[in-house]
Amino acid sequence: MCESTCGMLASAAHMLAFAPHLCRICLEEDALERLEQPCGCTGTQRHAHHSCIQKWVNEKGNTECEICHQQYKGQYRCVVGMSVQRLALQVAHVCLQVMMQDVQW
């Protein structure tokens, strides 16, 4: 009995190790060895591609997981995303236009 149970457990462990898992950011299936566990999240939120987490960090402007509130483990750098820079430029442009209208009147 133990041999059949041990065999089934070994087979299940093998299937889990090589089964496709989902990246929580891009939602693409990938092999477990290509995904990371960047924080304390569990279940379907546990795995992500390194590049997906880095893009997310760049977009939101910090390295803290918004779900479990832990800092991401690994080599992640917070670089201000282009969308944030564009927004800052647009705000500055509108402010400049308003100031110029006040000066002209």
Backbone as ProteinMPNN parsed JSONL, in Angstrom:
{"seq_chain_A": "MCESTCGMLASAAHMLAFAPHLCRICLEEDALERLEQPCGCTGTQRHAHHSCIQKWVNEKGNTECEICHQQYKGQYRCVVGMSVQRLALQVAHVCLQVMMQDVQW", "coords_chain_A": {"N_chain_A": [[0.819, -1.2, 0.0], [1.911, 1.261, 0.814], [3.806, 1.639, -1.165], [2.297, 2.163, -3.491], [0.948, 4.482, -2.723], [3.125, 6.183, -2.209], [4.204, 6.258, -4.751], [2.127, 7.527, -6.161], [2.149, 10.014, -4.876], [4.709, 10.931, -5.582], [4.393, 11.118, -8.328], [2.396, 13.083, -8.467], [3.785, 15.247, -7.327], [5.753, 15.591, -9.245], [4.179, 16.342, -11.439], [3.149, 18.782, -10.495], [5.481, 20.29, -10.278], [6.214, 20.67, -12.928], [4.0, 21.613, -14.169], [2.156, 24.145, -15.918], [2.08, 27.439, -14.627], [0.449, 30.473, -13.596], [1.402, 33.818, -14.294], [0.89, 36.478, -12.127], [0.701, 39.045, -13.008], [0.827, 39.403, -15.946], [-0.785, 37.303, -16.578], [-0.105, 35.093, -18.092], [0.535, 31.668, -18.847], [3.243, 29.76, -17.568], [6.267, 27.887, -17.068], [7.163, 26.774, -13.809], [9.833, 27.245, -13.069], [10.452, 29.544, -14.416], [9.168, 31.54, -13.175], [8.847, 33.784, -10.379], [8.646, 34.092, -6.792], [7.853, 36.792, -5.538], [7.076, 38.011, -3.134], [5.129, 37.834, -0.084], [2.695, 36.811, -0.892], [0.18, 34.323, -1.527], [-1.272, 31.373, -3.067], [-3.057, 31.973, -6.085], [-1.877, 34.401, -6.496], [0.773, 34.163, -6.034], [2.944, 33.743, -7.861], [5.049, 35.328, -10.329], [6.456, 36.779, -13.296], [9.798, 37.994, -13.36], [10.34, 40.239, -14.96], [7.76, 41.261, -15.322], [7.029, 42.054, -12.718], [8.986, 44.021, -12.354], [8.231, 45.921, -14.308], [5.751, 46.644, -13.225], [6.554, 47.737, -10.769], [7.923, 49.965, -11.731], [5.778, 51.377, -12.857], [4.055, 51.94, -10.639], [5.719, 53.132, -8.792], [6.979, 52.228, -6.43], [8.456, 49.592, -4.368], [6.829, 47.906, -2.919], [4.553, 45.303, -2.275], [1.212, 45.569, -3.134], [-0.728, 43.931, -2.206], [0.065, 42.072, -0.084], [1.67, 43.778, 1.316], [4.413, 43.542, 1.706], [7.889, 44.173, 1.068], [9.13, 43.687, -2.214], [11.032, 40.794, -2.839], [14.272, 40.341, -4.107], [16.0, 41.57, -7.028], [14.842, 44.368, -7.609], [14.33, 47.551, -8.89], [13.177, 50.781, -8.293], [12.066, 52.72, -10.726], [10.982, 55.683, -12.088], [8.105, 55.501, -13.956], [7.399, 55.953, -17.473], [4.814, 56.868, -17.961], [4.174, 58.278, -15.657], [6.061, 60.311, -15.785], [5.212, 61.566, -18.15], [2.691, 62.468, -17.327], [3.449, 64.326, -15.359], [4.759, 66.196, -16.973], [2.601, 67.037, -18.555], [0.958, 68.263, -16.623], [2.655, 70.331, -15.805], [2.785, 71.733, -18.207], [0.11, 72.603, -18.546], [-0.125, 74.239, -16.275], [1.752, 76.203, -16.924], [0.538, 77.298, -19.205], [-1.764, 78.439, -18.036], [-0.554, 80.339, -16.374], [0.609, 81.96, -18.311], [-1.64, 82.999, -19.574], [-2.683, 84.561, -17.529], [-0.704, 86.519, -17.37], [-0.906, 87.795, -19.852], [-3.325, 89.105, -19.722]], "CA_chain_A": [[0.0, 0.0, 0.0], [2.783, 2.429, 0.885], [4.474, 1.834, -2.456], [1.383, 2.8, -4.437], [0.72, 5.843, -2.234], [4.356, 6.942, -2.447], [4.293, 6.437, -6.203], [1.154, 8.552, -6.549], [2.638, 11.302, -4.375], [5.848, 11.316, -6.411], [3.84, 11.508, -9.627], [1.715, 14.365, -8.279], [4.826, 16.259, -7.114], [6.387, 15.81, -10.552], [3.234, 17.103, -12.256], [3.096, 20.15, -9.97], [6.743, 20.976, -10.563], [6.333, 20.985, -14.347], [2.735, 22.137, -14.675], [2.204, 25.589, -16.141], [1.525, 28.305, -13.597], [0.119, 31.791, -14.139], [1.997, 35.055, -13.779], [-0.211, 37.283, -11.605], [0.665, 40.345, -13.694], [0.442, 39.269, -17.357], [-1.725, 36.183, -16.631], [0.343, 34.072, -19.033], [1.024, 30.436, -18.259], [4.667, 29.539, -17.748], [6.825, 26.868, -16.188], [7.455, 27.29, -12.475], [11.215, 27.724, -12.971], [10.554, 30.863, -15.048], [8.405, 32.475, -12.354], [9.404, 34.068, -9.053], [7.737, 34.359, -5.678], [8.482, 38.053, -5.133], [6.623, 38.551, -1.854], [4.467, 36.869, 0.78], [1.394, 36.395, -1.411], [0.006, 32.885, -1.713], [-2.316, 30.983, -4.015], [-2.904, 32.418, -7.474], [-1.087, 35.641, -6.519], [2.112, 33.828, -5.553], [4.002, 33.731, -8.868], [5.1, 36.367, -11.36], [7.729, 36.94, -14.02], [10.629, 39.088, -12.839], [10.156, 41.423, -15.811], [6.426, 41.82, -15.067], [7.086, 42.777, -11.437], [9.788, 45.232, -12.555], [7.387, 46.9, -15.017], [4.743, 47.108, -12.279], [7.264, 48.605, -9.825], [8.176, 51.222, -12.441], [4.51, 52.083, -13.028], [3.461, 52.433, -9.4], [6.677, 53.996, -8.122], [7.584, 51.699, -5.206], [8.738, 48.157, -4.417], [5.992, 47.217, -1.935], [3.398, 44.593, -2.81], [-0.025, 46.215, -2.71], [-1.624, 42.909, -1.657], [0.533, 41.612, 1.237], [2.399, 44.917, 1.889], [5.833, 43.249, 1.915], [8.79, 44.625, 0.009], [9.457, 42.616, -3.143], [12.344, 40.179, -2.659], [14.98, 40.236, -5.38], [16.646, 42.754, -7.595], [13.882, 45.285, -8.216], [14.648, 48.964, -8.684], [12.055, 51.669, -8.558], [12.377, 53.736, -11.73], [9.732, 56.362, -12.415], [7.588, 55.079, -15.253], [7.206, 56.99, -18.482], [3.48, 57.453, -17.841], [4.241, 59.253, -14.567], [6.812, 61.452, -16.311], [4.342, 62.269, -19.1], [1.67, 63.164, -16.552], [4.1, 65.488, -14.745], [4.982, 67.179, -18.038], [1.308, 67.599, -18.937], [0.541, 69.167, -15.549], [3.512, 71.515, -15.903], [2.389, 72.464, -19.419], [-1.162, 73.277, -18.257], [0.17, 75.331, -15.327], [2.445, 77.251, -17.682], [-0.463, 77.953, -20.046], [-2.594, 79.266, -17.164], [0.264, 81.476, -15.963], [0.79, 82.844, -19.475], [-2.91, 83.7, -19.793], [-2.774, 85.586, -16.491], [0.261, 87.577, -17.696], [-1.379, 88.506, -21.029], [-4.493, 89.923, -19.4]], "C_chain_A": [[0.859, 1.259, 0.0], [3.448, 2.696, -0.455], [3.556, 2.538, -3.446], [1.099, 4.243, -4.028], [1.934, 6.713, -2.495], [4.543, 7.214, -3.929], [3.351, 7.518, -6.692], [1.6, 9.932, -6.085], [3.802, 11.811, -5.21], [5.372, 11.79, -7.772], [3.159, 12.874, -9.533], [2.725, 15.495, -8.091], [5.508, 16.597, -8.427], [5.477, 16.657, -11.439], [3.156, 18.553, -11.792], [4.338, 20.944, -10.33], [6.821, 21.422, -12.012], [5.038, 21.495, -14.969], [2.859, 23.639, -14.921], [1.514, 26.335, -15.003], [1.276, 29.669, -14.235], [0.942, 32.885, -13.477], [0.838, 35.947, -13.336], [-0.329, 38.641, -12.288], [0.139, 40.2, -15.125], [-0.56, 38.148, -17.592], [-1.372, 35.134, -17.687], [0.815, 32.846, -18.276], [2.509, 30.308, -18.538], [5.108, 28.443, -16.793], [7.25, 27.521, -14.879], [8.87, 27.847, -12.373], [11.423, 29.081, -13.641], [9.801, 31.94, -14.267], [9.078, 32.646, -11.001], [8.279, 34.182, -8.043], [8.254, 35.637, -5.021], [8.102, 38.589, -3.758], [5.927, 37.454, -1.058], [3.112, 36.4, 0.291], [1.365, 34.89, -1.649], [-1.068, 32.63, -2.766], [-2.026, 31.486, -5.416], [-2.09, 33.698, -7.595], [0.382, 35.406, -6.195], [3.211, 34.044, -6.589], [3.889, 34.882, -9.859], [6.441, 36.31, -12.066], [8.495, 38.11, -13.409], [10.368, 40.366, -13.64], [8.788, 42.068, -15.592], [6.399, 42.603, -13.763], [7.874, 44.073, -11.613], [8.981, 46.307, -13.28], [6.341, 47.496, -14.073], [5.361, 48.074, -11.266], [7.512, 49.967, -10.469], [6.897, 52.048, -12.577], [4.018, 52.707, -11.729], [4.419, 53.25, -8.554], [7.217, 53.512, -6.794], [7.741, 50.185, -5.316], [7.956, 47.379, -3.349], [4.809, 46.559, -2.622], [2.125, 45.235, -2.254], [-1.017, 45.225, -2.107], [-1.19, 42.525, -0.24], [1.351, 42.673, 1.975], [3.838, 44.598, 2.289], [6.631, 43.881, 0.785], [9.073, 43.437, -0.906], [10.873, 42.119, -2.886], [13.004, 40.069, -4.036], [15.522, 41.564, -5.832], [15.632, 43.616, -8.339], [14.282, 46.711, -7.876], [13.433, 49.783, -9.063], [12.517, 52.785, -9.496], [11.054, 54.367, -12.123], [9.326, 55.99, -13.832], [7.374, 56.249, -16.194], [5.823, 57.633, -18.347], [3.45, 58.501, -16.736], [4.982, 60.502, -15.044], [5.956, 62.257, -17.284], [3.273, 63.068, -18.369], [2.25, 64.421, -15.913], [4.338, 66.576, -15.782], [3.665, 67.832, -18.473], [0.804, 68.59, -17.886], [1.353, 70.458, -15.607], [3.116, 72.375, -17.104], [1.091, 73.238, -19.175], [-0.933, 74.442, -17.298], [0.836, 76.502, -16.041], [1.461, 78.006, -18.567], [-1.347, 78.887, -19.211], [-1.821, 80.503, -16.73], [0.441, 82.463, -17.112], [-0.492, 83.619, -19.763], [-3.076, 84.812, -18.762], [-1.871, 86.758, -16.815], [-0.261, 88.404, -18.854], [-2.546, 89.423, -20.714], [-4.091, 90.963, -18.464]], "O_chain_A": [[0.573, 2.212, -0.725], [3.633, 3.851, -0.84], [4.003, 3.427, -4.171], [1.017, 5.127, -4.88], [1.802, 7.85, -2.949], [4.994, 8.293, -4.312], [3.721, 8.334, -7.536], [1.448, 10.911, -6.815], [3.872, 13.001, -5.514], [5.899, 12.765, -8.309], [3.325, 13.718, -10.413], [2.543, 16.583, -8.636], [5.809, 17.76, -8.693], [5.94, 17.579, -12.111], [3.101, 19.461, -12.621], [4.256, 22.129, -10.65], [7.432, 22.45, -12.304], [4.992, 21.777, -16.166], [3.588, 24.326, -14.207], [0.485, 25.896, -14.491], [1.83, 29.978, -15.291], [1.15, 32.881, -12.264], [-0.104, 36.15, -14.101], [-1.352, 39.313, -12.159], [-0.874, 40.802, -15.478], [-1.128, 38.044, -18.679], [-2.237, 34.376, -18.126], [1.415, 32.954, -17.206], [2.985, 30.694, -19.605], [4.409, 28.116, -15.834], [7.648, 28.685, -14.855], [9.091, 28.826, -11.66], [12.466, 29.706, -13.451], [9.8, 33.109, -14.652], [9.792, 31.758, -10.536], [7.113, 34.348, -8.4], [9.011, 35.572, -4.053], [8.735, 39.521, -3.263], [6.119, 36.27, -1.334], [2.435, 35.654, 0.998], [2.389, 34.27, -1.933], [-1.685, 33.56, -3.284], [-0.888, 31.433, -5.881], [-1.654, 34.047, -8.692], [1.153, 36.36, -6.093], [4.305, 34.484, -6.236], [2.796, 35.345, -10.184], [7.435, 35.851, -11.504], [7.896, 39.1, -12.992], [10.197, 41.442, -13.067], [8.666, 43.291, -15.667], [5.82, 43.687, -13.698], [7.481, 45.112, -11.083], [9.039, 47.479, -12.908], [6.075, 48.698, -14.109], [4.768, 49.103, -10.941], [7.333, 51.002, -9.827], [6.924, 53.27, -12.43], [3.61, 53.868, -11.712], [3.978, 53.993, -7.678], [7.854, 54.285, -6.08], [7.221, 49.569, -6.246], [8.387, 46.306, -2.927], [4.14, 47.177, -3.45], [1.99, 45.417, -1.044], [-2.039, 45.634, -1.555], [-1.977, 42.634, 0.7], [1.69, 42.484, 3.143], [4.421, 45.299, 3.116], [6.116, 44.097, -0.313], [9.238, 42.312, -0.434], [11.8, 42.914, -2.732], [12.34, 39.734, -5.018], [15.5, 42.552, -5.098], [15.578, 43.592, -9.569], [14.542, 47.036, -6.717], [12.751, 49.492, -10.046], [13.266, 53.677, -9.097], [10.104, 53.658, -12.457], [10.097, 56.143, -14.779], [7.191, 57.388, -15.764], [5.679, 58.83, -18.597], [2.764, 59.515, -16.869], [4.574, 61.622, -14.738], [5.968, 63.488, -17.252], [2.978, 64.204, -18.738], [1.608, 65.471, -15.924], [4.139, 67.757, -15.496], [3.62, 69.035, -18.729], [0.277, 69.646, -18.236], [0.8, 71.55, -15.474], [3.114, 73.603, -17.019], [0.985, 74.403, -19.558], [-1.493, 75.521, -17.494], [0.51, 77.66, -15.782], [1.541, 79.23, -18.67], [-1.644, 80.003, -19.638], [-2.372, 81.603, -16.719], [0.423, 83.675, -16.897], [-0.43, 84.784, -20.157], [-3.563, 85.894, -19.093], [-2.244, 87.901, -16.553], [-0.08, 89.621, -18.851], [-2.728, 90.434, -21.392], [-4.919, 91.775, -18.052]]}, "name": "protein", "num_of_chains": 1, "seq": "MCESTCGMLASAAHMLAFAPHLCRICLEEDALERLEQPCGCTGTQRHAHHSCIQKWVNEKGNTECEICHQQYKGQYRCVVGMSVQRLALQVAHVCLQVMMQDVQW"}
